[in-house]
Amino acid sequence: MLKYRLISAFVLIPVVIAALFLLPPMGFGIVTLVVCMLAAWEWGQLSGFTSRTQRVWLAVLCGLLLALMLFMLPAYHNDLHQPVVEISLWASLVWWMVALVLVLFYPASAATWRHSKTLRLIFGLLTIVPFFWGMVVLRAWHYTINPYSGALWLLYVMILVWGADSGAYMFGKLFGKHKLAPKVSPGKTWQGFFGGLVTAAIISWAYGQWANLEVEPATLLICSVVAALASVLGDLTESMFKREAGIKDSGHLIPGHGGILDRIDSLTAAVPVFACLLLLVFRMV
């Protein structure tokens, strides 16, 4: 299993970096759309759809919705403050606050959505659509001035999330004693949680020094820590839905890693939350 995980990582990391820096915003948006379609396919299983045909249709409908939203905004890279984008990013903040309540009070909270496919589909839309727009708008950051500026921002968020996750794992292994959310994800501890936040703060400072992101350090730190918190919530939320669905992995598309959702669960929360804070709350445009 470890061999497959390493091989997959060595293949995927260069592909992700190449997509970030070599594709124009529209091309990157299309690639992100395909990833979201695969995520929608897997979310169908979390929503209780066991039929392959039904899940294919969910993926297709998700792709059509995102494509319609994307191609309705031909000049989106010049004006990020479009209603569909802003509404999606604000909706992500509301959804992840709701998700926090669901996780904190699980399994009692599951009584409100356990038997409703419609509610679980709505949760999926609130996870995937803002993630799509968060990826697109961050990649489009100041594109006409510097085509790589947005790529550096997205790379930063990814490094932040992966670094925080690695920090949480190491601190949890070394010092973990108190469970963070035993009814949702028994492996996570409070020691690992705080270790991940410390790691995120260090990454925020170091990357800001290296990349010259033209943002006040305090603003970057706030956005980064909140995004790191959101990444933990994204992981826990997917774990909660998988637990209810009775599955270990969301899919089997990536050898040794499970499904697409298993790889992007933290990013589905961190990316739109970070984008919303940076672009709409602190108005860094």
C-alpha positions as CSV (number, residue, x, y, z in Angstrom):
1,M,0.0,0.0,0.0
2,L,2.8,2.4,0.9
3,K,4.4,1.8,-2.5
4,Y,1.3,2.7,-4.3
5,R,0.8,5.8,-2.2
6,L,4.4,7.0,-3.0
7,I,4.0,6.3,-6.7
8,S,0.7,8.1,-6.9
9,A,2.2,11.1,-5.0
10,F,5.2,11.3,-7.3
11,V,2.9,11.3,-10.3
12,L,0.2,13.7,-9.0
13,I,2.4,16.4,-7.4
14,P,4.2,17.3,-10.7
15,V,0.8,17.2,-12.6
16,V,-0.8,19.6,-10.0
17,I,2.1,22.0,-10.2
18,A,2.2,21.9,-14.0
19,A,-1.6,22.6,-14.1
20,L,-1.1,25.5,-11.8
21,F,1.7,27.2,-13.7
22,L,1.2,26.2,-17.3
23,L,-2.5,26.4,-17.9
24,P,-4.3,29.7,-18.5
25,P,-7.2,30.5,-16.2
26,M,-9.9,29.0,-18.5
27,G,-7.9,25.8,-19.0
28,F,-7.3,25.5,-15.3
29,G,-11.0,26.1,-14.7
30,I,-11.9,23.2,-17.0
31,V,-9.4,20.9,-15.3
32,T,-10.9,21.9,-11.9
33,L,-14.4,21.3,-13.3
34,V,-13.4,17.7,-14.2
35,V,-12.0,17.2,-10.7
36,C,-15.3,18.5,-9.3
37,M,-17.3,16.1,-11.5
38,L,-15.3,13.2,-10.1
39,A,-15.9,14.5,-6.6
40,A,-19.7,14.7,-7.4
41,W,-19.5,11.1,-8.6
42,E,-18.1,10.1,-5.2
43,W,-20.5,12.3,-3.2
44,G,-23.3,10.4,-4.8
45,Q,-22.3,7.4,-2.7
46,L,-22.2,9.6,0.4
47,S,-25.7,10.7,-0.4
48,G,-27.0,7.2,-0.5
49,F,-27.0,6.6,-4.3
50,T,-25.7,3.1,-4.9
51,S,-26.6,2.9,-8.6
52,R,-23.7,3.6,-10.9
53,T,-26.1,5.3,-13.4
54,Q,-27.4,7.7,-10.8
55,R,-24.0,8.7,-9.8
56,V,-22.9,9.2,-13.4
57,W,-25.9,11.5,-13.8
58,L,-24.9,13.4,-10.7
59,A,-21.4,14.0,-12.0
60,V,-22.8,15.1,-15.4
61,L,-25.3,17.5,-13.9
62,C,-22.6,18.9,-11.6
63,G,-20.3,19.4,-14.6
64,L,-23.1,21.1,-16.6
65,L,-23.9,23.5,-13.7
66,L,-20.3,24.5,-13.3
67,A,-19.8,24.9,-17.0
68,L,-22.8,27.1,-17.3
69,M,-21.6,29.2,-14.4
70,L,-18.1,29.4,-15.9
71,F,-19.0,30.3,-19.5
72,M,-21.5,32.9,-18.4
73,L,-18.6,34.9,-17.1
74,P,-16.2,35.2,-20.1
75,A,-14.3,38.1,-18.4
76,Y,-14.2,36.6,-14.9
77,H,-10.4,36.9,-14.7
78,N,-10.8,40.7,-15.0
79,D,-13.5,41.1,-12.4
80,L,-13.6,38.6,-9.6
81,H,-16.6,40.4,-7.9
82,Q,-19.3,38.7,-9.9
83,P,-22.5,37.8,-8.1
84,V,-22.2,34.1,-8.8
85,V,-18.7,34.1,-7.4
86,E,-19.3,36.2,-4.3
87,I,-22.5,34.3,-3.4
88,S,-20.7,31.0,-3.8
89,L,-17.8,32.1,-1.5
90,W,-20.1,33.6,1.1
91,A,-22.2,30.4,1.0
92,S,-19.1,28.4,1.8
93,L,-18.6,30.3,5.1
94,V,-22.2,29.6,6.1
95,W,-22.0,26.0,5.1
96,W,-18.8,25.3,7.0
97,M,-20.2,26.9,10.1
98,V,-23.2,24.6,9.8
99,A,-20.9,21.6,9.2
100,L,-19.0,22.5,12.4
101,V,-22.3,22.2,14.3
102,L,-23.1,18.9,12.6
103,V,-19.6,17.5,13.5
104,L,-19.6,18.8,17.1
105,F,-23.0,17.2,17.8
106,Y,-22.5,14.0,15.8
107,P,-24.1,11.4,15.9
108,A,-27.2,13.1,17.3
109,S,-27.0,15.8,14.5
110,A,-27.2,13.0,11.8
111,A,-30.9,12.6,12.7
112,T,-31.6,15.7,10.7
113,W,-30.1,14.5,7.5
114,R,-29.4,10.8,7.7
115,H,-32.5,9.7,5.8
116,S,-32.6,12.7,3.4
117,K,-30.8,12.2,0.1
118,T,-31.9,15.7,-0.9
119,L,-30.2,17.3,2.1
120,R,-27.0,15.4,1.6
121,L,-27.0,16.4,-2.1
122,I,-27.4,20.1,-1.0
123,F,-24.4,19.6,1.4
124,G,-22.5,18.2,-1.6
125,L,-23.3,21.2,-3.7
126,L,-22.3,23.6,-0.9
127,T,-19.0,21.7,-0.7
128,I,-18.1,21.4,-4.4
129,V,-19.4,24.6,-6.0
130,P,-17.6,27.0,-3.7
131,F,-14.5,24.9,-3.9
132,F,-14.6,25.3,-7.7
133,W,-14.9,29.0,-7.5
134,G,-12.3,29.3,-4.8
135,M,-9.8,27.5,-7.1
136,V,-10.8,29.6,-10.1
137,V,-10.6,33.0,-8.5
138,L,-7.4,32.4,-6.7
139,R,-5.8,31.2,-9.9
140,A,-7.0,34.3,-11.7
141,W,-5.5,36.6,-9.0
142,H,-3.9,39.6,-10.9
143,Y,-3.6,37.4,-14.0
144,T,-3.3,40.4,-16.4
145,I,-0.4,41.8,-14.4
146,N,1.4,38.6,-13.6
147,P,0.2,35.3,-15.0
148,Y,1.9,33.3,-12.2
149,S,0.6,35.4,-9.2
150,G,-2.6,33.3,-8.8
151,A,-0.6,30.1,-9.2
152,L,1.6,31.1,-6.3
153,W,-1.5,31.8,-4.1
154,L,-3.0,28.5,-4.9
155,L,0.3,26.7,-4.3
156,Y,0.5,28.5,-1.0
157,V,-3.0,27.3,0.1
158,M,-2.1,23.7,-0.9
159,I,1.2,23.8,0.9
160,L,-0.5,25.3,3.9
161,V,-3.1,22.6,4.1
162,W,-0.7,19.7,3.4
163,G,1.8,21.2,5.8
164,A,-0.8,21.6,8.6
165,D,-2.0,18.1,8.0
166,S,1.6,16.7,8.2
167,G,2.3,18.8,11.4
168,A,-0.9,17.5,13.0
169,Y,0.1,13.9,12.1
170,M,3.6,14.3,13.6
171,F,2.5,16.1,16.8
172,G,-0.4,13.6,17.2
173,K,2.0,10.7,16.9
174,L,4.5,12.2,19.4
175,F,2.2,13.8,21.9
176,G,-1.4,12.8,21.1
177,K,-3.4,11.8,24.1
178,H,-6.7,13.5,24.0
179,K,-9.1,12.7,21.2
180,L,-10.4,15.6,19.1
181,A,-13.6,14.1,17.7
182,P,-13.6,10.4,18.7
183,K,-17.1,9.8,17.3
184,V,-16.2,11.1,13.9
185,S,-12.4,10.4,13.5
186,P,-10.9,8.5,16.4
187,G,-7.3,9.0,15.1
188,K,-7.2,12.8,15.5
189,T,-6.1,14.4,18.8
190,W,-6.1,17.9,20.3
191,Q,-2.3,17.8,20.4
192,G,-2.1,17.1,16.7
193,F,-4.7,19.8,16.1
194,F,-2.7,22.5,17.8
195,G,0.5,21.2,16.2
196,G,-1.1,21.6,12.8
197,L,-2.0,25.2,13.6
198,V,1.5,26.0,14.7
199,T,2.8,24.5,11.5
200,A,0.4,26.6,9.5
201,A,1.6,29.8,11.2
202,I,5.2,28.9,10.4
203,I,4.4,28.2,6.8
204,S,2.5,31.5,6.6
205,W,5.5,33.4,7.7
206,A,8.0,31.5,5.6
207,Y,6.0,31.5,2.4
208,G,5.2,35.2,2.8
209,Q,9.0,35.9,3.1
210,W,9.8,33.8,0.0
211,A,7.0,34.6,-2.4
212,N,6.4,38.3,-1.7
213,L,2.7,38.0,-1.8
214,E,2.0,41.7,-1.3
215,V,-0.3,41.2,1.7
216,E,0.1,42.5,5.2
217,P,1.6,39.7,7.4
218,A,-1.2,40.0,9.9
219,T,-3.8,39.6,7.2
220,L,-2.0,36.6,5.7
221,L,-1.7,35.0,9.2
222,I,-5.4,35.4,10.0
223,C,-6.5,34.0,6.6
224,S,-4.0,31.1,6.9
225,V,-4.9,30.1,10.4
226,V,-8.7,30.2,9.6
227,A,-8.0,28.2,6.4
228,A,-6.1,25.6,8.4
229,L,-9.0,25.3,10.9
230,A,-11.4,24.9,7.9
231,S,-9.1,22.2,6.4
232,V,-9.5,20.1,9.6
233,L,-13.3,20.7,9.5
234,G,-13.4,19.6,5.8
235,D,-11.6,16.4,6.7
236,L,-13.9,15.7,9.7
237,T,-17.0,16.4,7.7
238,E,-16.1,13.9,5.0
239,S,-15.3,11.4,7.7
240,M,-18.7,12.0,9.2
241,F,-20.5,11.4,5.9
242,K,-18.4,8.3,5.2
243,R,-19.1,6.9,8.6
244,E,-22.9,7.3,7.9
245,A,-22.5,5.7,4.5
246,G,-20.5,2.8,6.0
247,I,-17.5,3.2,3.8
248,K,-13.8,3.6,4.4
249,D,-12.8,5.5,1.3
250,S,-14.9,7.8,-0.9
251,G,-13.6,5.9,-4.0
252,H,-10.7,4.0,-5.6
253,L,-9.6,6.4,-8.4
254,I,-6.1,7.0,-6.9
255,P,-4.1,3.8,-6.0
256,G,-3.2,3.8,-2.3
257,H,-5.0,7.1,-1.6
258,G,-8.7,6.2,-2.1
259,G,-10.9,8.6,-4.0
260,I,-10.8,12.2,-5.1
261,L,-12.7,13.4,-2.1
262,D,-10.2,11.7,0.2
263,R,-7.4,13.8,-1.3
264,I,-9.3,17.1,-1.6
265,D,-11.6,17.0,1.5
266,S,-9.4,19.5,3.4
267,L,-9.0,21.7,0.3
268,T,-12.8,21.8,-0.3
269,A,-13.1,23.8,2.9
270,A,-9.7,25.6,3.0
271,V,-9.7,27.0,-0.5
272,P,-13.1,28.8,-0.6
273,V,-12.8,30.0,3.0
274,F,-9.3,31.4,2.3
275,A,-10.5,33.1,-0.9
276,C,-13.6,34.5,0.8
277,L,-11.5,36.0,3.6
278,L,-8.8,37.4,1.3
279,L,-11.0,38.8,-1.5
280,L,-14.3,39.6,0.2
281,V,-13.5,40.3,3.9
282,F,-10.1,41.9,3.6
283,R,-10.8,43.1,0.0
284,M,-7.4,42.2,-1.3
285,V,-8.0,42.9,-5.0
